[in-house]
Amino acid sequence: MEGIEFFSKNWMWIMIAFWTAEKVVKLTPTRYDDILIDMIVGPVLQQIKGLTTGKK
């Protein structure tokens, strides 16, 4: 419950930190341009897709 309480009390600062990190990633010359999609959701979906098709 401490984690939920922490996030509920500090959600604005967490969002500001995430937004700032997102902007830094967009400004850097990497192949990633979005933290949430390219670095988190994409690899997870690739792993799930690999598990369902039997490929690694």
Secondary structure, 3 states (H helix, E strand, C coil): CHHHHHHHHCHHHHHHHHHHHHHHHHHCCCCCCCHHHHHHHHHHHHHHHHHHHCCC
